[in-house]
Amino acid sequence: MIDFKHSVIYQIWPRSFKDSNNDGIGDIQGIISKLDYLKELGIDCIWLSPIYASPNDDYGYDISDYYAIAPEYGTMNDFDQLLFELKKRGMSILMDLVANHTSTKHAWFIDAYNNPNSEYRDFYFFKEGKNGNPPNNWLSFFGGSSWTKENEHSYYLTSFAPTQADLNWKNPQVRQEIYNVMEFYLKKGVDGFRMDVINCIDKKDGLPDKNPEKKGYQFPDDYLLNGPLVHTYLKEMNEKVLSKYDALGLAEGCLVTLDDAMKYTNPDSKGIQMTFHFDISMLGYGSLGKYDFRKFYRFTTSEFKEVTRKWQNAMQEKNGYVGNFLSNHDNKRHLERFGNIELYYLESAKALALYNFTLYGTPFIYQGEEIGMTNLKLDYSEWKDYEAINSVQAMHDMLHVPLSIAKKIGAYVTRDNARTPVQWSNENYAGFSSVTPWIKLNPNYIHINAHDSMIDPQSIYHFYKKLIVLRKSHEALCTGKFIELNKDHKSILCFKRINDEEELLILINLTKQAADITLDEKLDGIELLHNGLDKELRRVMKLAPYEAHIYQLTKKEEKVKVSLHSSKYRV
């Protein structure tokens, strides 16, 4: 199995990573051409977002054939070559497993739709409507009803896009088909799977209305998320597939609860090894997610620290495990949310990187994050993201939000923010392609790009390299305990990572204001890394905006030895 507690994992969203055949779309050969770049950075494993055949209504998360590669990305031979080239460099790969739903263009669904007696009918949720309305009042994740009309009387469940039909995991044939897909890729040499919205696979029996006393569509939360059978299915998946190949299971789940995440990943549960949580990325959002604007996207540093504390402590208390990330393909890039690109671009990018790499849990890097890529404000006509387009319309139609305001909200949170092409150089089309890319390029590629970052020793790229080396050089950063200090400080996150061999102290000012912190005790140590200037460790530390440090502390017994050795009255 991947040594996931000692690994650094890099997410590739293939459509925007690197184009090799000059059609404006990233592809597998483009990925192969950049493997040496990733190896040089220090990456151990890539997580490859979907490359399966797909009509691309949701860019690969609507799969029409699990056993075929999307033509725009290449062929199965290209994929086999990618596996070979990864193994040659000692790198691993996680495939994206989309098992909650298929595209409505998948052969299973087409047969079920066209033939009422099809064996695949029970692979999905077909249900009679009620009084000319959908079978229940569930709200889709992408806005509007969770049901798509089959005919005058019948509907099928589509919890995301209308072309993503939910699979019925209570049908053992469905589960076996998914396990067959997994085995197909594991036999090829894949090292594990990141499992998309896997906590949605257990729907409440009977699919009843949610809050039937209320008008309008209702978000089904506990009727759809983290159902009691999710863990049962994950345990079965591990028993039948993952354990046989010593493969890693990584769960991604909408609104995953802390208790469920710990239960899914506790080794005693014999399920999976790792999960993501979204509490950091949800800061400033309402309870329904990123299009819930009731908090006006505002949050405090204290809330940031509280989420960090909650998950770090839970892992230690309940023996669970999470992957840590700040950006991914589903969320806007993190620098503008948690940092300050106008005044403290380099400082905040490095401070947030240090945060992500010094927590307990496996650090994930999203493509372009290591060079400080930022979000791009796209005009509505330039959007490609179905979720954003549909959610804006739903806000207008259902909540009567003026369309101009709904579009501003959509522009702020759209997934397109994170999906602009990787900026490889300051050449035409950012070195991503030699033709106009499928989505607009961020014009700041002229001064934010990988080529220039690799030359500049003070760049964000080189700071990431140093962090990766540091993490691999200090076991305490991989498996040591997390102990927070000065919990009530309003600006600075202060914590230790400790094991029997060493203690490390991390200080991060998470704000754009200078701040002082008086440590709970006098500590001595040497500085391992900082994002500004060297600073001696003192009882009172004065930190500039987004200033961050990591120190290796001198243990008390070591201080005693030094004191005895230096005294003129030696023992």
N, C-alpha and C positions, 0 to 999 in steps of 0.2 A: 504493500500500500504506500501511497505518497506519504512522506514524512511531513504531514500537514502542519504540525506544530513548529517545524523549523523551516517552513517554506515561505516564499513570497510568490503570490499568484497574480497574474496580469490578465485582465479581461480584454479580449479582442471582440469588437463588434464589426464583423468582417466587411460589411458594406462600405464602411468609411475608414478602413485601416490602410490599405495600399492596393492601388489598381495596377495590374501587370500587363493587361492587354488593351489598355487605352479605350475602354468603353465608358469611363467615368464612374465605374462601380468597383469597389474593392473585391479581391478574390483570393483564392487559396494560394496561388503562385505569388501573389503580393505578400502574403503572410510569410511564406518560405523565404522570400528575399530579405525579410527583416528579422529573421531568427537570430542572426549574429548580433544585431543591435540589442535584442532582448537578453541574450546571453551575456553580453558585455555589461548591461545594466545590472545583472545579478538575478534575473528571473529564474525560478525553478520550475514553474508550471504555468501554462496558459489555460484560461477558461474561454472556450470558443463559443460565442453565441450562435444561434441556429444557422446551419448551412444546408439544411434539408430542402427538398423540393417544396415550393410554396408559391401561392399566387401573390404573396407579399401585401396582403391587406394590413397585416401587422408585422411586416418585414421579418418573416421567418418564424414567428411565434404562431403562425397558422400553417400547419404542416399538411401537405397533400400526399406526401410519400416519405415515410421515415427511412426507407432503404435507398433513396436516391439523393444526389447532391443537386442543389439548384444550379441550372446551367450558367447563370451569371457568375457563380463562384468557381465553376470548373467541373471536374468529373470525379468519380470515385478513385480513379488512378491518381489524380492530384491529391486527394485526401490521403491515400496510402503513402504518397511521397512525403506529405507533411508529417505523418506519423514517423516515418523513417528518419527524416531530418531532425525531428525533435529528439528521438531516442539517441541519435548520433551525438547530440550535444548534451545528453544527460538531462533532458527536460521532459516534463510530463504534460498530459493534456486532460482537461475535463470537458466533456461534451455537454451541451445544453439539452436536457431532456424535457420536452414539452408534453406532458402526459395528462393534464387536466382536460384538454380539448384538442380537437383536430380542426383543420380547415373543412369547410363544407364542400370543398373540392376533393377531399379524400375519398378513395374508393369505397371505404366502409359507409361513409355518410351518403354518398351518391346512391348506393344500393338500397340503403335504409329509406331514403327519401322517395325513390322510385317504386319500391316494392313493399307494400304494407305487411307482407308475410316474410320479409327478409330476416335472415338470422342476425343481421346487424342492427335491426330495429332496436333491440335492447342494449346495443352499445351506447345509445344516446338517451336523452330524455324527451320523448314525444308525449304530448299531453293535450287533452281536450281543453279548449278555452271555456270561460264562464261568462255567459250572457254577452257574447260578442267581444269579450275582453280576454287578455292573456290569462293563463291558468292561475297565476298568483300576482302579488303586487311587488315582486322583487325588483330592485333597482340594479341596473347593470353597472359594473365598474367604470364603463366608458360613457355612462349617461343613458337615460331612457330605460325602457323595459328590458328585463333579462330574457325576454322571450321573443323569438322571431317566428312569424306566421308561416306555417307550412301550406295550409289551404284555408278555406272559409271557417273551419271549425278547429283545426289542430295547429299546435305550436311546438317548437323545440327550444330547449334551454340553451341560451348563449350568454353566459355571465360576463363576457368581455365584448368583443365585436360581434355583430350579427352573422359574420362568416366564420366564427369560432364556436363550434358546437361542443358542448360539455360532454365528456365521456362518463359513462355510468360504471364507476369502479366497484359497485356492489355486484356486478356481473363478473364472475371469475374468468370468463373468456377475455374480457377487456384487460384484466390484470395480466393474464398470460401473454397476450399480444404485446403489451408494453415490455414485459420481461424478455420476450423474444427479440425485440428491438435492442434492448440493452445488451443482450448476449452477442448479438451480431457485431456491435461496435467494440465490446470488450475483447472478443476473439481477434479483432483487428489490432488491438494493442492500446485502446483507450484506457485511461487510468481511473476513470470515475465519471460522475455526472453531477452537474448543478441542475436541480430539479425545479422547474418553473412553477410558481404558484401551487406547490404540491400540497399545501395545507387546505386547498379547496376541494380535494377529491372525495370528501365525505359530506354529501348533502343530507339535510334533515329528512327523515322518512316522510313520504307523502307530499313533500314540497309545499307546506302550508303557507298561508299569508303571514307576513311579518307585520306586527302591530295593526291588525285588521280594523281596529277602531279609528285609525288615522286615514286621512284622504291622501291620494297620490301614491307614487312608488316609494317603497321603503327599502333602505339598505339592509340586506339579510344577515349581516355580520355572523352571529352565532348559529344561524341556520345553514351557513355556507362555509365558515372558516373554523379550522381547528376542531372538527368534529371528532367524536370519540374513536372512530374507526381509522383516522389518519395514521395514528401510531401503529395500529394493528397491520395496516397495509405496508407501512415502512418496515416493520419487523419481518413481514412475509417477503418483501422485496430483498431485504438483506439475506434472509435465509435461503431464498431460491436463486439469487443472482449475485449480489455484491460480495458476499462472503466467499463464494466459490472462486472468485477472481481476485480476491483481496483488493477490491475496488473501493474508492472513496464515494460516499454519499453526502452531498451538500444540498440542504433544503433551502429554497427561497419561498417565503410565504407572505401573502398580504396580511398586514396587521397581526403578525404572529405574536402571541402572548409570551411573556417571559417564562411562565410555568411550562407551557407547551414546548417552547424551544429547548428548555433544559431537559424535559422528558424525552424529546426526540433524540437528543445527542448524548445523554448519559450512557456510558458503556454498558451498564447493567441492563439497559432496555433492549440491547441487541438490535437497534434500528440503524440510524445513520450516525455520521461522525461530526457533522458541522451544520450550522444553519446561519442564515443572515437575520438580522432584525432591522427594522426601519425607524426606530424611535429617534435616532439622530436626524435622519433625512426628513422625518415628519415634523420636526420642530417648526413652529409657526403655522402649521397647517391645522385645519379643523379636524374633528374626529373621523370625517369621511374621506380624508386624503387630501391630495395636493390641490384639487379644484374646490375644496371647502375653504373659502376665503374669510370665514368669520373671525379669525384671529389676525387678519390683515398681514399674515406672514411675518409676524413679529415674535421674537422670543428673547429670553435673557440668557446671559452667561451662566447664571445659577441653574437654569433649566438644562442647559448643555451639560453642566457638571453633574446634575442629578441623574440624567439619563446614563451618562458614562458610569457613574458610581453604581447605579442599579444593576446594570448588566455585568459589570466587572465583578461585583460582589456575588451575584447569583451564580456565575460560573464556578466560583470557588466553593460556594456553599452547597451547590446541587450537582457539582461535577458535570456540568454541561460545557458546550464549546460553540463559539461563534466565529465567523469571519468578519473582520473589521474593514469598513470601506467608508469613503466620503463621497465618491462619485460613481455612477454607473450609467448604463444606457437608458434607464428609466427615470433618471432625475437630472436636473440641470447641474452643470459643473459646480463644484462646491466653493470655489474661491470667492464668488460674489455673495454667497449665503453666509459663510462662516469667517471670511477674511475681508480684506479691503483692497481692491485692485487699484483704486485711485491714488491712495497715499502710501500704502504699505504692501504693494504687490509681492515683491520678493520675500519680505519678512513674513507675511501671513501665509504665503504658499509653503514656505519652509516650516513654519510653526505648526501648521495643520498636518504636514507630512510627519513631523516628529511625533505629534499626538497619535496618529494612526499606527505608527511603527513601534510605539513603546507601550501600547496597551496589551493586555493578555488576549490572545486570539490571533488568528492568522491574518496578516495584512494583505489587502487586495489593492491593486493599482488599476485604474481604468485608463484605457489608451489615451495618451496625450496629457494625462495628469502630471506625468513626470517632467514635462517641459513647461507646465504652467498654462495650458490652453484655457481659454475663457469662453463664456457664452456669447452667442451672436444674436442680436435682436433681428428677427426675421419679420418681414411683412406678412400679413395674413395670407396673401396670395402665394407666398413661398413655403408655407407649411407643408410638411409631408406626413405628419403624425396624426393618424386616425383618431387616437384618443383625444388629442387636443381639439381637433376640428369638431368631433361629435360632442365633446363635453361643453364646448363654447355654445353650440346650438342648444344643448340641453339646459344650460344655465338660462339662456334667453327664453326658451319655450316653457320650461317648467317653473323657474324661479322668477321669471320676468325681469332678469338682469338686462339692462340696456346692452345692445349688441356691442357697442363701442367699448364698454367696460368689460364685458365678457371676453372680448378679444385681448384686452390688456392683461387680464388674468391668465388667459391661455398663453400669451407670449411670454409671460414670466415663468410659467412652470412646464411648458411643452418639452417633451422628450427630444425634440429637434435640437434643443440647446446643446445636448451632449453628443449629437450625432453628426456634427459637421466633420469633414475629412481631417484626418490627422495631418498636422503641419510638419512635413519632413524637411523642408528647405525654404529659402526665399525665392526659389525659381518659380516659373509660371505654374499655376495651379498647386502651389505649395509642395511640389515634388510628389504629390499624391497620384497625379495622373498627367497625361499630356493633352487632355481634352477637358471640357467643362464637366465638373463632377455632378453626380445625381442630385446633390443638395448644395446650397450656397456655401462657399468657403468663407471663413472668417478672414477679413482683409488684414488683420494684425499678424498674419503669417510672415509678413515682411520682417518683423522683429521678434516674433515668437515662433521658433521652429527647432526641430531636433538638431539639424546641422550646426547652427550657431550655438545651441546650448551645449553641445559636446565639446566645442572649442573653448567656451568660457568656463574657467575653473570655479567661478562663483555662482554659476547658474543653478536653477532649481534641479535640473537633471543631475548635476554632480552632487547635490545635497542628497537626492534620493539614493545615488550610488553609495554614498558614505553611510546612510541609514541602513541600507541592506547589509553592508559589510559589518556594521556595528551590531546589528541584530544577530547575525550569524556568529559573531565573536563572543557574545555574552549570553550564556544559557539562561540567565535570569530574565532576559527580555523575551525568551521563547516560552519558558515554563514556570518562571518564578511567580510568586504571589504579588498581587496588586494591593497596596496599602495607601489609601489617600490620607494626606495631611492637610491641615488648614481648610477643612471642608467648607467653612462659611465664608471664605474669601470671595468677593464679588467679581473679581477679574482674573485671578490666577488659579490655574489648575496645578496642584502640587501633589505628587504621589511618588511612592517607592515601588520598585520591582526587586524582589529579594528571593534568594534561595540560600542554601547552606554555605555556598561559596562566596557570594558577593551581595552587595546592596547598591542599587542604582537610584539616584534621585532625579526626578524630572520636574522641571518648572516651565510652565507655558502661560504667558499673558495672552488671553484669548480676546483682548479688546484693543481698540484704537486709542486708548488712554494709557499713559504711563501709570505704573502702580508699584507700591511697596508691599512686601510680605515679610513678616517676622516669623521665622520658622519655629516650630514647637520646641525644638531642642537645638543645641549647638552641634553642627555637623562639620566634619572635615572630609575633604575628598578632592579628586582631580577631575577636571572637566574633560569629557569625552567628545562632545559635539555641541555646537551652538549655531544660531542662525544670524549672528551679528558680530560682536566682539568678545574676546576672552573675558571672563569675569570670575574672580576668585569667589569661592563659596563662603558666604558670611551669614551670621544669624539674621541680619536684615538685608534683604535683597531688593534692589531697585531695578525694576524691569521696564524697558521702553515698550511702546506698543508692539504687540505680537513678538516680543522677544522670548526666546525659548532656549533651554539648556538641559543637558543631561550630564550628571556627575557620577563618577564611581566613588562611593563613600569608603572611608577608612574605617574598618571595624574596630570596635573598642579594644579588643585584645591586641590588635596590631598597633594601636596608639600606645598601649601600655609597653609593648616591646620597644617601640621607638623611644619612648620616654626613658626607660631603663638603660637603653643602649647609649643615649646621649648624656646621661647624668654622670657627673664626676665621681659620684658614689655608686659605682657599679656593683651589682650583686654577683 
